[in-house]
Amino acid sequence: MPIQITLDAVLTSRGITGKQLAKEVGLSETQLSLFRSGKVRGIRFSTLARLCAILNCRPGDLIDYDYDPADIEASEDS
């Protein structure tokens, strides 16, 4: 998948644990863990906004996209 979750790198650079972040954002540790591992199909904008506010970052700091022309071709075939 061309979308990668880079939350772990941001947490490390801020010295915050996943447990601390989950508590501040209002998520369970399981929900945050699923997001961190990329095992979710989406995230609410309100949750993304809370993550960014608490971590003092932008959405692009948490989510990375590696462009691949095959992604466009695959969606056109659907």
Biopython code that builds the backbone (N, CA, C, O; Angstrom):
import numpy as np
from Bio.PDB.StructureBuilder import StructureBuilder

atoms = [
    (1, "MET", "N", (0.845, -1.176, 0.000)),
    (1, "MET", "CA", (0.000, 0.000, 0.000)),
    (1, "MET", "C", (0.887, 1.235, 0.000)),
    (1, "MET", "O", (1.864, 1.289, 0.747)),
    (2, "PRO", "N", (0.573, 2.209, -0.809)),
    (2, "PRO", "CA", (1.433, 3.388, -0.918)),
    (2, "PRO", "C", (1.312, 4.362, 0.252)),
    (2, "PRO", "O", (2.128, 5.275, 0.372)),
    (3, "ILE", "N", (0.318, 4.190, 1.113)),
    (3, "ILE", "CA", (0.158, 5.083, 2.257)),
    (3, "ILE", "C", (0.780, 4.431, 3.481)),
    (3, "ILE", "O", (0.454, 3.298, 3.834)),
    (4, "GLN", "N", (1.682, 5.165, 4.122)),
    (4, "GLN", "CA", (2.383, 4.672, 5.305)),
    (4, "GLN", "C", (2.085, 5.590, 6.486)),
    (4, "GLN", "O", (2.055, 6.812, 6.341)),
    (5, "ILE", "N", (1.868, 5.002, 7.633)),
    (5, "ILE", "CA", (1.642, 5.769, 8.855)),
    (5, "ILE", "C", (3.002, 5.989, 9.520)),
    (5, "ILE", "O", (3.725, 5.036, 9.811)),
    (6, "THR", "N", (3.335, 7.252, 9.754)),
    (6, "THR", "CA", (4.638, 7.603, 10.321)),
    (6, "THR", "C", (4.513, 8.149, 11.745)),
    (6, "THR", "O", (5.389, 8.870, 12.222)),
    (7, "LEU", "N", (3.434, 7.805, 12.402)),
    (7, "LEU", "CA", (3.177, 8.291, 13.755)),
    (7, "LEU", "C", (4.273, 7.885, 14.732)),
    (7, "LEU", "O", (4.629, 8.672, 15.610)),
    (8, "ASP", "N", (4.809, 6.694, 14.604)),
    (8, "ASP", "CA", (5.852, 6.241, 15.533)),
    (8, "ASP", "C", (7.061, 7.169, 15.533)),
    (8, "ASP", "O", (7.626, 7.457, 16.588)),
    (9, "ALA", "N", (7.453, 7.631, 14.365)),
    (9, "ALA", "CA", (8.603, 8.541, 14.280)),
    (9, "ALA", "C", (8.301, 9.861, 14.986)),
    (9, "ALA", "O", (9.169, 10.429, 15.649)),
    (10, "VAL", "N", (7.076, 10.344, 14.842)),
    (10, "VAL", "CA", (6.688, 11.598, 15.505)),
    (10, "VAL", "C", (6.663, 11.395, 17.019)),
    (10, "VAL", "O", (7.140, 12.248, 17.768)),
    (11, "LEU", "N", (6.114, 10.279, 17.465)),
    (11, "LEU", "CA", (6.089, 9.998, 18.906)),
    (11, "LEU", "C", (7.505, 9.949, 19.477)),
    (11, "LEU", "O", (7.773, 10.515, 20.537)),
    (12, "THR", "N", (8.393, 9.281, 18.780)),
    (12, "THR", "CA", (9.780, 9.171, 19.238)),
    (12, "THR", "C", (10.432, 10.545, 19.329)),
    (12, "THR", "O", (11.106, 10.857, 20.311)),
    (13, "SER", "N", (10.228, 11.361, 18.301)),
    (13, "SER", "CA", (10.858, 12.685, 18.298)),
    (13, "SER", "C", (10.288, 13.603, 19.377)),
    (13, "SER", "O", (10.956, 14.539, 19.815)),
    (14, "ARG", "N", (9.050, 13.333, 19.805)),
    (14, "ARG", "CA", (8.411, 14.161, 20.836)),
    (14, "ARG", "C", (8.588, 13.578, 22.241)),
    (14, "ARG", "O", (8.265, 14.230, 23.234)),
    (15, "GLY", "N", (9.102, 12.350, 22.315)),
    (15, "GLY", "CA", (9.271, 11.711, 23.617)),
    (15, "GLY", "C", (7.954, 11.346, 24.280)),
    (15, "GLY", "O", (7.839, 11.384, 25.505)),
    (16, "ILE", "N", (6.961, 10.992, 23.475)),
    (16, "ILE", "CA", (5.632, 10.637, 23.975)),
    (16, "ILE", "C", (5.385, 9.157, 23.699)),
    (16, "ILE", "O", (5.737, 8.650, 22.634)),
    (17, "THR", "N", (4.786, 8.480, 24.650)),
    (17, "THR", "CA", (4.449, 7.072, 24.436)),
    (17, "THR", "C", (3.066, 6.955, 23.799)),
    (17, "THR", "O", (2.251, 7.876, 23.862)),
    (18, "GLY", "N", (2.829, 5.815, 23.194)),
    (18, "GLY", "CA", (1.518, 5.557, 22.617)),
    (18, "GLY", "C", (0.427, 5.605, 23.670)),
    (18, "GLY", "O", (-0.678, 6.081, 23.411)),
    (19, "LYS", "N", (0.741, 5.111, 24.855)),
    (19, "LYS", "CA", (-0.231, 5.111, 25.955)),
    (19, "LYS", "C", (-0.603, 6.540, 26.342)),
    (19, "LYS", "O", (-1.780, 6.843, 26.539)),
    (20, "GLN", "N", (0.395, 7.420, 26.451)),
    (20, "GLN", "CA", (0.134, 8.825, 26.784)),
    (20, "GLN", "C", (-0.716, 9.486, 25.708)),
    (20, "GLN", "O", (-1.678, 10.193, 26.008)),
    (21, "LEU", "N", (-0.352, 9.249, 24.454)),
    (21, "LEU", "CA", (-1.076, 9.874, 23.351)),
    (21, "LEU", "C", (-2.519, 9.385, 23.300)),
    (21, "LEU", "O", (-3.438, 10.184, 23.124)),
    (22, "ALA", "N", (-2.722, 8.092, 23.452)),
    (22, "ALA", "CA", (-4.080, 7.542, 23.417)),
    (22, "ALA", "C", (-4.949, 8.214, 24.473)),
    (22, "ALA", "O", (-6.098, 8.568, 24.207)),
    (23, "LYS", "N", (-4.400, 8.387, 25.663)),
    (23, "LYS", "CA", (-5.157, 9.022, 26.749)),
    (23, "LYS", "C", (-5.501, 10.466, 26.399)),
    (23, "LYS", "O", (-6.639, 10.892, 26.594)),
    (24, "GLU", "N", (-4.537, 11.218, 25.889)),
    (24, "GLU", "CA", (-4.770, 12.627, 25.559)),
    (24, "GLU", "C", (-5.747, 12.803, 24.403)),
    (24, "GLU", "O", (-6.538, 13.746, 24.396)),
    (25, "VAL", "N", (-5.696, 11.903, 23.431)),
    (25, "VAL", "CA", (-6.565, 12.007, 22.256)),
    (25, "VAL", "C", (-7.966, 11.487, 22.563)),
    (25, "VAL", "O", (-8.940, 11.903, 21.936)),
    (26, "GLY", "N", (-8.063, 10.574, 23.530)),
    (26, "GLY", "CA", (-9.356, 9.993, 23.850)),
    (26, "GLY", "C", (-9.636, 8.722, 23.070)),
    (26, "GLY", "O", (-10.789, 8.390, 22.796)),
    (27, "LEU", "N", (-8.574, 8.018, 22.716)),
    (27, "LEU", "CA", (-8.693, 6.734, 22.024)),
    (27, "LEU", "C", (-8.245, 5.626, 22.969)),
    (27, "LEU", "O", (-7.511, 5.868, 23.927)),
    (28, "SER", "N", (-8.696, 4.413, 22.686)),
    (28, "SER", "CA", (-8.149, 3.284, 23.433)),
    (28, "SER", "C", (-6.752, 3.005, 22.881)),
    (28, "SER", "O", (-6.428, 3.395, 21.759)),
    (29, "GLU", "N", (-5.942, 2.336, 23.669)),
    (29, "GLU", "CA", (-4.608, 1.975, 23.189)),
    (29, "GLU", "C", (-4.708, 1.053, 21.982)),
    (29, "GLU", "O", (-3.862, 1.099, 21.089)),
    (30, "THR", "N", (-5.737, 0.220, 21.955)),
    (30, "THR", "CA", (-5.943, -0.685, 20.825)),
    (30, "THR", "C", (-6.248, 0.091, 19.555)),
    (30, "THR", "O", (-5.695, -0.204, 18.496)),
    (31, "GLN", "N", (-7.132, 1.089, 19.656)),
    (31, "GLN", "CA", (-7.456, 1.904, 18.478)),
    (31, "GLN", "C", (-6.215, 2.611, 17.946)),
    (31, "GLN", "O", (-5.974, 2.630, 16.739)),
    (32, "LEU", "N", (-5.433, 3.189, 18.846)),
    (32, "LEU", "CA", (-4.220, 3.886, 18.420)),
    (32, "LEU", "C", (-3.226, 2.904, 17.814)),
    (32, "LEU", "O", (-2.574, 3.217, 16.817)),
    (33, "SER", "N", (-3.106, 1.739, 18.397)),
    (33, "SER", "CA", (-2.192, 0.721, 17.878)),
    (33, "SER", "C", (-2.582, 0.292, 16.466)),
    (33, "SER", "O", (-1.719, 0.111, 15.608)),
    (34, "LEU", "N", (-3.870, 0.132, 16.229)),
    (34, "LEU", "CA", (-4.337, -0.237, 14.888)),
    (34, "LEU", "C", (-3.987, 0.849, 13.876)),
    (34, "LEU", "O", (-3.568, 0.548, 12.758)),
    (35, "PHE", "N", (-4.157, 2.111, 14.266)),
    (35, "PHE", "CA", (-3.795, 3.214, 13.368)),
    (35, "PHE", "C", (-2.292, 3.218, 13.120)),
    (35, "PHE", "O", (-1.848, 3.354, 11.980)),
    (36, "ARG", "N", (-1.509, 3.071, 14.186)),
    (36, "ARG", "CA", (-0.047, 3.088, 14.057)),
    (36, "ARG", "C", (0.452, 1.999, 13.125)),
    (36, "ARG", "O", (1.437, 2.191, 12.411)),
    (37, "SER", "N", (-0.219, 0.860, 13.128)),
    (37, "SER", "CA", (0.212, -0.263, 12.289)),
    (37, "SER", "C", (-0.370, -0.197, 10.883)),
    (37, "SER", "O", (-0.022, -1.012, 10.029)),
    (38, "GLY", "N", (-1.252, 0.766, 10.637)),
    (38, "GLY", "CA", (-1.858, 0.891, 9.312)),
    (38, "GLY", "C", (-2.966, -0.117, 9.058)),
    (38, "GLY", "O", (-3.342, -0.346, 7.909)),
    (39, "LYS", "N", (-3.490, -0.718, 10.111)),
    (39, "LYS", "CA", (-4.520, -1.745, 9.963)),
    (39, "LYS", "C", (-5.938, -1.187, 10.034)),
    (39, "LYS", "O", (-6.883, -1.924, 10.314)),
    (40, "VAL", "N", (-6.088, 0.097, 9.783)),
    (40, "VAL", "CA", (-7.415, 0.709, 9.732)),
    (40, "VAL", "C", (-7.675, 1.165, 8.304)),
    (40, "VAL", "O", (-6.742, 1.428, 7.546)),
    (41, "ARG", "N", (-8.936, 1.256, 7.948)),
    (41, "ARG", "CA", (-9.275, 1.684, 6.588)),
    (41, "ARG", "C", (-9.446, 3.193, 6.495)),
    (41, "ARG", "O", (-9.547, 3.742, 5.398)),
    (42, "GLY", "N", (-9.479, 3.856, 7.624)),
    (42, "GLY", "CA", (-9.644, 5.301, 7.601)),
    (42, "GLY", "C", (-9.504, 5.874, 8.998)),
    (42, "GLY", "O", (-9.382, 5.143, 9.982)),
    (43, "ILE", "N", (-9.523, 7.190, 9.064)),
    (43, "ILE", "CA", (-9.448, 7.900, 10.339)),
    (43, "ILE", "C", (-10.351, 9.121, 10.224)),
    (43, "ILE", "O", (-10.387, 9.779, 9.184)),
    (44, "ARG", "N", (-11.066, 9.415, 11.275)),
    (44, "ARG", "CA", (-11.941, 10.595, 11.269)),
    (44, "ARG", "C", (-11.077, 11.852, 11.273)),
    (44, "ARG", "O", (-10.016, 11.899, 11.895)),
    (45, "PHE", "N", (-11.558, 12.859, 10.565)),
    (45, "PHE", "CA", (-10.819, 14.121, 10.536)),
    (45, "PHE", "C", (-10.693, 14.701, 11.940)),
    (45, "PHE", "O", (-9.670, 15.302, 12.268)),
    (46, "SER", "N", (-11.712, 14.532, 12.768)),
    (46, "SER", "CA", (-11.646, 15.073, 14.129)),
    (46, "SER", "C", (-10.539, 14.382, 14.935)),
    (46, "SER", "O", (-9.863, 15.027, 15.738)),
    (47, "THR", "N", (-10.354, 13.091, 14.727)),
    (47, "THR", "CA", (-9.280, 12.365, 15.408)),
    (47, "THR", "C", (-7.926, 12.815, 14.883)),
    (47, "THR", "O", (-6.991, 13.022, 15.657)),
    (48, "LEU", "N", (-7.821, 12.964, 13.581)),
    (48, "LEU", "CA", (-6.576, 13.435, 12.979)),
    (48, "LEU", "C", (-6.237, 14.833, 13.485)),
    (48, "LEU", "O", (-5.075, 15.131, 13.764)),
    (49, "ALA", "N", (-7.242, 15.683, 13.602)),
    (49, "ALA", "CA", (-7.025, 17.043, 14.103)),
    (49, "ALA", "C", (-6.533, 17.017, 15.550)),
    (49, "ALA", "O", (-5.640, 17.783, 15.910)),
    (50, "ARG", "N", (-7.104, 16.148, 16.382)),
    (50, "ARG", "CA", (-6.655, 16.044, 17.776)),
    (50, "ARG", "C", (-5.216, 15.540, 17.853)),
    (50, "ARG", "O", (-4.413, 16.046, 18.637)),
    (51, "LEU", "N", (-4.899, 14.537, 17.031)),
    (51, "LEU", "CA", (-3.520, 14.037, 16.998)),
    (51, "LEU", "C", (-2.555, 15.165, 16.645)),
    (51, "LEU", "O", (-1.528, 15.345, 17.300)),
    (52, "CYS", "N", (-2.894, 15.915, 15.610)),
    (52, "CYS", "CA", (-2.013, 17.003, 15.165)),
    (52, "CYS", "C", (-1.889, 18.098, 16.220)),
    (52, "CYS", "O", (-0.801, 18.634, 16.435)),
    (53, "ALA", "N", (-2.994, 18.432, 16.877)),
    (53, "ALA", "CA", (-2.960, 19.478, 17.900)),
    (53, "ALA", "C", (-2.078, 19.061, 19.077)),
    (53, "ALA", "O", (-1.269, 19.852, 19.563)),
    (54, "ILE", "N", (-2.234, 17.838, 19.524)),
    (54, "ILE", "CA", (-1.467, 17.355, 20.674)),
    (54, "ILE", "C", (0.012, 17.206, 20.330)),
    (54, "ILE", "O", (0.879, 17.512, 21.148)),
    (55, "LEU", "N", (0.297, 16.735, 19.116)),
    (55, "LEU", "CA", (1.685, 16.515, 18.708)),
    (55, "LEU", "C", (2.322, 17.744, 18.059)),
    (55, "LEU", "O", (3.502, 17.731, 17.710)),
    (56, "ASN", "N", (1.526, 18.806, 17.900)),
    (56, "ASN", "CA", (2.003, 20.032, 17.259)),
    (56, "ASN", "C", (2.633, 19.713, 15.901)),
    (56, "ASN", "O", (3.795, 20.025, 15.641)),
    (57, "CYS", "N", (1.823, 19.078, 15.045)),
    (57, "CYS", "CA", (2.311, 18.693, 13.728)),
    (57, "CYS", "C", (1.195, 18.854, 12.700)),
    (57, "CYS", "O", (0.100, 19.311, 13.026)),
    (58, "ARG", "N", (1.477, 18.483, 11.481)),
    (58, "ARG", "CA", (0.505, 18.542, 10.392)),
    (58, "ARG", "C", (0.177, 17.110, 9.967)),
    (58, "ARG", "O", (0.957, 16.197, 10.235)),
    (59, "PRO", "N", (-0.969, 16.900, 9.308)),
    (59, "PRO", "CA", (-1.328, 15.544, 8.873)),
    (59, "PRO", "C", (-0.229, 14.856, 8.062)),
    (59, "PRO", "O", (-0.029, 13.648, 8.184)),
    (60, "GLY", "N", (0.474, 15.615, 7.243)),
    (60, "GLY", "CA", (1.545, 15.043, 6.432)),
    (60, "GLY", "C", (2.725, 14.533, 7.242)),
    (60, "GLY", "O", (3.548, 13.771, 6.736)),
    (61, "ASP", "N", (2.810, 14.957, 8.508)),
    (61, "ASP", "CA", (3.857, 14.436, 9.386)),
    (61, "ASP", "C", (3.499, 13.044, 9.909)),
    (61, "ASP", "O", (4.372, 12.294, 10.346)),
    (62, "LEU", "N", (2.210, 12.708, 9.860)),
    (62, "LEU", "CA", (1.728, 11.433, 10.392)),
    (62, "LEU", "C", (1.457, 10.400, 9.311)),
    (62, "LEU", "O", (1.457, 9.196, 9.570)),
    (63, "ILE", "N", (1.225, 10.885, 8.099)),
    (63, "ILE", "CA", (0.858, 10.008, 6.986)),
    (63, "ILE", "C", (1.740, 10.339, 5.797)),
    (63, "ILE", "O", (1.871, 11.503, 5.419)),
    (64, "ASP", "N", (2.342, 9.320, 5.211)),
    (64, "ASP", "CA", (3.216, 9.504, 4.052)),
    (64, "ASP", "C", (2.617, 8.759, 2.866)),
    (64, "ASP", "O", (2.034, 7.687, 3.029)),
    (65, "TYR", "N", (2.761, 9.325, 1.681)),
    (65, "TYR", "CA", (2.229, 8.703, 0.466)),
    (65, "TYR", "C", (3.339, 8.575, -0.559)),
    (65, "TYR", "O", (3.973, 9.564, -0.926)),
    (66, "ASP", "N", (3.571, 7.358, -1.017)),
    (66, "ASP", "CA", (4.538, 7.101, -2.081)),
    (66, "ASP", "C", (3.768, 6.858, -3.366)),
    (66, "ASP", "O", (3.109, 5.830, -3.522)),
    (67, "TYR", "N", (3.857, 7.807, -4.280)),
    (67, "TYR", "CA", (3.107, 7.723, -5.532)),
    (67, "TYR", "C", (3.549, 6.535, -6.366)),
    (67, "TYR", "O", (4.739, 6.265, -6.528)),
    (68, "ASP", "N", (2.556, 5.835, -6.887)),
    (68, "ASP", "CA", (2.795, 4.716, -7.790)),
    (68, "ASP", "C", (1.713, 4.758, -8.861)),
    (68, "ASP", "O", (0.533, 4.631, -8.534)),
    (69, "PRO", "N", (2.079, 4.934, -10.134)),
    (69, "PRO", "CA", (1.079, 4.990, -11.203)),
    (69, "PRO", "C", (0.158, 3.769, -11.221)),
    (69, "PRO", "O", (-0.976, 3.861, -11.690)),
    (70, "ALA", "N", (0.624, 2.646, -10.725)),
    (70, "ALA", "CA", (-0.208, 1.441, -10.693)),
    (70, "ALA", "C", (-1.437, 1.633, -9.809)),
    (70, "ALA", "O", (-2.458, 0.979, -10.024)),
    (71, "ASP", "N", (-1.354, 2.527, -8.810)),
    (71, "ASP", "CA", (-2.506, 2.790, -7.950)),
    (71, "ASP", "C", (-3.656, 3.385, -8.752)),
    (71, "ASP", "O", (-4.817, 3.047, -8.523)),
    (72, "ILE", "N", (-3.336, 4.264, -9.685)),
    (72, "ILE", "CA", (-4.360, 4.886, -10.519)),
    (72, "ILE", "C", (-4.949, 3.853, -11.462)),
    (72, "ILE", "O", (-6.165, 3.795, -11.647)),
    (73, "GLU", "N", (-4.099, 3.046, -12.053)),
    (73, "GLU", "CA", (-4.568, 2.008, -12.969)),
    (73, "GLU", "C", (-5.466, 1.015, -12.247)),
    (73, "GLU", "O", (-6.474, 0.579, -12.805)),
    (74, "ALA", "N", (-5.125, 0.654, -11.032)),
    (74, "ALA", "CA", (-5.925, -0.309, -10.265)),
    (74, "ALA", "C", (-7.300, 0.258, -9.954)),
    (74, "ALA", "O", (-8.293, -0.468, -10.008)),
    (75, "SER", "N", (-7.373, 1.555, -9.627)),
    (75, "SER", "CA", (-8.673, 2.147, -9.313)),
    (75, "SER", "C", (-9.522, 2.315, -10.564)),
    (75, "SER", "O", (-10.750, 2.277, -10.477)),
    (76, "GLU", "N", (-8.907, 2.499, -11.717)),
    (76, "GLU", "CA", (-9.656, 2.621, -12.969)),
    (76, "GLU", "C", (-10.223, 1.274, -13.399)),
    (76, "GLU", "O", (-11.263, 1.220, -14.055)),
    (77, "ASP", "N", (-9.550, 0.192, -13.037)),
    (77, "ASP", "CA", (-10.009, -1.151, -13.387)),
    (77, "ASP", "C", (-11.168, -1.607, -12.514)),
    (77, "ASP", "O", (-11.878, -2.546, -12.873)),
    (78, "SER", "N", (-11.369, -0.962, -11.383)),
    (78, "SER", "CA", (-12.422, -1.381, -10.440)),
    (78, "SER", "C", (-13.800, -1.046, -10.940)),
    (78, "SER", "O", (-14.788, -1.332, -10.265)),
]
sb = StructureBuilder()
sb.init_structure("model")
sb.init_model(0)
sb.init_chain("A")
sb.init_seg("    ")
for serial, (resi, resn, name, xyz) in enumerate(atoms, 1):
    if name == "N":
        sb.init_residue(resn, " ", resi, " ")
    sb.init_atom(name, np.array(xyz, "f"), 0.0, 1.0, " ", f" {name:<3s}", serial, name[0])
structure = sb.get_structure()
